């Protein structure tokens, strides 16, 4: 099963996973939109967190949760990848 097929079936659950992770990390999730191949999110990141740290946290923790809960992968997650390597960042509002 390809990643596109997996992500297509998990689109609604991915939004809930991101909302839970943002609540735990005190990051404001203003908007999220899951498309067929990617996800768009609008975050309110506190000044003490960097963008790189926040994206790494969300991608890493969400991948572990998806692999563990929805794909029934147990044990070591070394070498497993769910999300792509890159991301695109833009800013909104006053700097």
URTAJO-V365974 format. One record per backbone hydrogen bond with DSSP energy under -0.5 kcal/mol. CO is the residue of the C=O (numbers start at 1). NH is the residue of the N-H. If there is no record, write none. Layout:
BEGIN
co:CO nh:NH
co:CO nh:NH
END
This chain:
BEGIN
co:2 nh:6
co:3 nh:7
co:4 nh:8
co:5 nh:9
co:6 nh:10
co:10 nh:14
co:11 nh:15
co:12 nh:16
co:13 nh:17
co:14 nh:18
co:15 nh:19
co:16 nh:20
co:17 nh:21
co:18 nh:22
co:19 nh:23
co:20 nh:24
co:21 nh:25
co:22 nh:27
co:23 nh:26
co:27 nh:29
co:28 nh:30
co:28 nh:44
co:31 nh:42
co:33 nh:35
co:33 nh:40
co:38 nh:35
co:40 nh:33
co:41 nh:43
co:42 nh:30
co:42 nh:31
co:43 nh:45
co:44 nh:28
co:46 nh:49
co:50 nh:54
co:51 nh:55
co:52 nh:56
co:53 nh:57
co:54 nh:58
co:55 nh:59
co:56 nh:60
co:57 nh:61
co:58 nh:62
co:59 nh:63
co:60 nh:64
co:61 nh:65
co:62 nh:66
co:63 nh:67
co:64 nh:68
co:65 nh:69
co:65 nh:70
co:66 nh:70
co:66 nh:71
co:67 nh:73
co:72 nh:74
co:77 nh:80
END
